[in-house]
């Protein structure tokens, strides 16, 4: 792991995104919440993302374990493109950033949507996994250019 002992403790925030593209049938089942014996797809994916952020150091080798102060995962339906848009936000006060936690939350939320919908749609696509914004620390503020 990288030595962060000389870094300053600051408030660190990050937002990351992912998109899950679905066929019309699977999308409609999610939108109508009539899909799955496992439960509400969006609610389960939200919880999975939050749980994943908290376990990032267990999943990603050499990632520092962090005391997170806030995690949110928002899943939004895009009717026009039959897609679920995911944005994860993570905050902590510490010596290293929370980009990996935000990326892990968005990724696992997307994987959960995939898992819960794979029986209804074999052609699900997950893409656009990226950091949208980060604040705090020596490198300061970064915001992705949204195309």
C-alpha positions in Angstrom: 0.0 0.0 0.0 1.1 3.6 -0.6 2.3 5.3 2.6 -0.2 8.1 3.5 1.2 8.8 6.9 2.5 12.2 5.8 -0.7 13.3 4.2 -3.1 15.7 5.8 -6.5 14.6 7.1 -9.1 16.4 5.0 -12.7 15.9 4.0 -12.7 13.7 0.9 -15.7 13.2 -1.4 -16.1 11.4 -4.7 -19.0 10.6 -7.1 -18.9 7.8 -9.6 -21.3 6.5 -12.2 -22.4 3.4 -14.1 -25.1 2.7 -16.7 -27.0 -0.5 -17.2 -28.6 -0.9 -20.7 -31.6 -3.3 -20.8 -33.9 -4.6 -23.4 -37.4 -3.1 -23.4 -39.0 -6.1 -21.6 -36.5 -6.3 -18.7 -36.6 -2.5 -18.4 -40.4 -2.5 -18.1 -40.3 -5.2 -15.5 -38.0 -3.0 -13.4 -40.0 0.2 -14.0 -43.2 -1.5 -13.0 -41.5 -3.3 -10.1 -43.1 -6.6 -11.2 -39.9 -8.4 -12.1 -38.3 -10.5 -9.6 -38.8 -13.1 -6.9 -35.6 -11.6 -5.3 -37.4 -8.3 -4.7 -37.3 -4.7 -5.8 -34.4 -4.5 -8.2 -33.6 -0.8 -7.6 -33.8 -1.1 -3.8 -31.6 -4.3 -3.7 -29.0 -2.7 -6.1 -28.9 0.5 -3.9 -28.2 -1.6 -0.8 -25.6 -3.7 -2.6 -23.8 -0.6 -3.7 -23.7 0.9 -0.2 -22.5 -2.4 1.2 -19.8 -2.6 -1.5 -18.4 0.9 -0.7 -18.0 -0.2 2.9 -16.1 -3.3 1.8 -13.8 -1.8 -0.9 -10.6 -2.5 1.0 -11.6 -6.2 1.2 -12.2 -6.4 -2.6 -9.4 -4.2 -4.1 -5.9 -5.2 -3.1 -3.7 -2.4 -1.7 -6.7 -0.1 -1.2 -6.7 1.5 2.3 -9.5 0.7 4.6 -11.4 3.9 5.3 -13.9 5.1 7.9 -16.7 6.3 5.6 -19.0 9.0 7.0 -21.5 8.9 4.1 -22.5 6.7 1.2 -25.4 7.1 -1.2 -26.3 5.3 -4.3 -29.0 6.7 -6.6 -30.5 4.7 -9.4 -32.6 6.5 -12.0 -34.6 5.0 -14.8 -34.1 6.4 -18.3 -37.3 5.5 -20.2 -36.0 6.8 -23.5 -32.9 4.6 -23.6 -34.2 1.7 -21.4 -31.4 2.1 -19.0 -30.6 2.5 -15.3 -28.3 5.3 -14.5 -26.4 4.9 -11.2 -24.5 7.6 -9.3 -22.7 6.7 -6.1 -21.4 9.4 -3.7 -19.0 8.7 -0.8 -17.5 11.0 1.9 -14.9 10.5 4.6 -12.5 12.6 6.6 -9.1 11.0 6.1 -5.7 10.9 4.4 -6.7 9.3 1.2 -9.5 9.7 -1.4 -12.7 7.8 -1.8 -12.7 7.4 -5.5 -12.3 3.6 -5.3 -15.2 3.4 -2.8 -17.5 5.4 -5.2 -16.5 3.3 -8.2 -17.0 0.1 -6.3 -20.5 1.2 -5.1 -21.5 2.1 -8.7 -20.1 -1.1 -10.2 -21.7 -3.4 -7.6 -25.0 -1.7 -8.0 -24.8 -2.2 -11.7 -23.8 -5.9 -11.3 -26.8 -6.4 -9.0 -29.2 -5.0 -11.6 -27.5 -7.4 -14.1 -27.9 -10.3 -11.7 -31.5 -9.7 -10.9 -32.4 -9.2 -14.6 -30.3 -11.7 -16.4 -33.2 -14.2 -16.7 -35.3 -11.7 -18.5 -32.6 -10.2 -20.8 -29.4 -12.0 -22.0 -28.0 -8.8 -23.7 -27.6 -6.5 -20.7 -24.7 -4.0 -21.1 -22.9 -2.2 -18.3 -20.9 0.8 -19.3 -19.8 4.3 -18.4 -18.2 3.3 -15.1 -16.2 6.4 -14.2 -15.3 9.0 -11.6 -17.6 12.0 -12.1 -16.1 14.2 -9.4 -13.6 14.2 -6.5 -12.8 16.8 -3.9 -10.3 17.0 -1.1 -6.6 16.2 -0.6 -3.5 17.5 -2.2 -4.8 17.1 -5.8 -7.9 19.2 -5.1 -11.0 19.2 -7.2 -11.6 17.1 -10.3 -14.8 17.1 -12.3 -15.3 14.9 -15.4 -16.3 16.5 -18.6 -19.8 15.2 -19.3 -20.4 14.5 -23.0 
